Amino acid sequence: MLDYRLGAMETKFAELMWHSEPISSGDLVKLCEKELGWKKSTTYTMLRRLCQRNIFQNKDGVVSSILSKQEFKALQSEKFIEETFDGSLPQFLAAFTMRKKLSKKESDELQKLINQSRG
């Protein structure tokens, strides 16, 4: 099962990866040094960690994602609703809208998504 939780530095690294992929591992080291102030060993440790979790892959010196940012966020959302609201999207929306009312635009967008999911 995919661990969908990312720490703060894992998130920064993943965002950098999704924005820059595909990228050679050498260029990734340079990018992480410039953007995050990391040494080569730190970059490779983080890359190995996220590759082991099947989020990214390093094949023949080229790093790319296994899961797109959108796919990963969707899995995060599903897991959060599963764990927090017993998998009930209506319970999540009820809790979400308890303190924050939906705008007409948000309501229309949700209705459109509901209609599309019905086929």
Residue pairs with C-beta under 8 A, 6 or more apart in sequence:
2 53
2 54
2 55
2 67
2 75
3 53
4 72
4 75
4 76
4 79
4 80
5 76
6 14
9 36
9 46
10 46
10 49
10 50
12 36
13 32
13 36
13 43
13 46
13 47
13 50
14 50
14 55
14 56
14 69
14 72
15 69
16 31
16 32
16 35
16 36
17 23
17 28
17 50
17 56
17 63
17 65
18 65
18 68
18 69
20 28
20 31
21 63
21 64
21 65
22 62
22 63
22 64
23 31
23 62
23 63
23 64
24 61
24 62
24 63
25 44
25 47
25 58
25 61
25 62
25 63
26 61
28 43
28 47
28 63
29 40
29 43
29 44
32 38
32 42
32 43
32 46
33 39
33 40
33 43
38 46
47 56
47 58
47 63
50 56
51 57
51 58
54 66
54 67
55 65
55 66
55 67
55 72
56 63
56 64
56 65
56 66
57 63
57 64
57 65
57 66
67 75
81 87
81 88
81 89
81 92
84 92
85 91
85 92
85 95
93 110
102 110
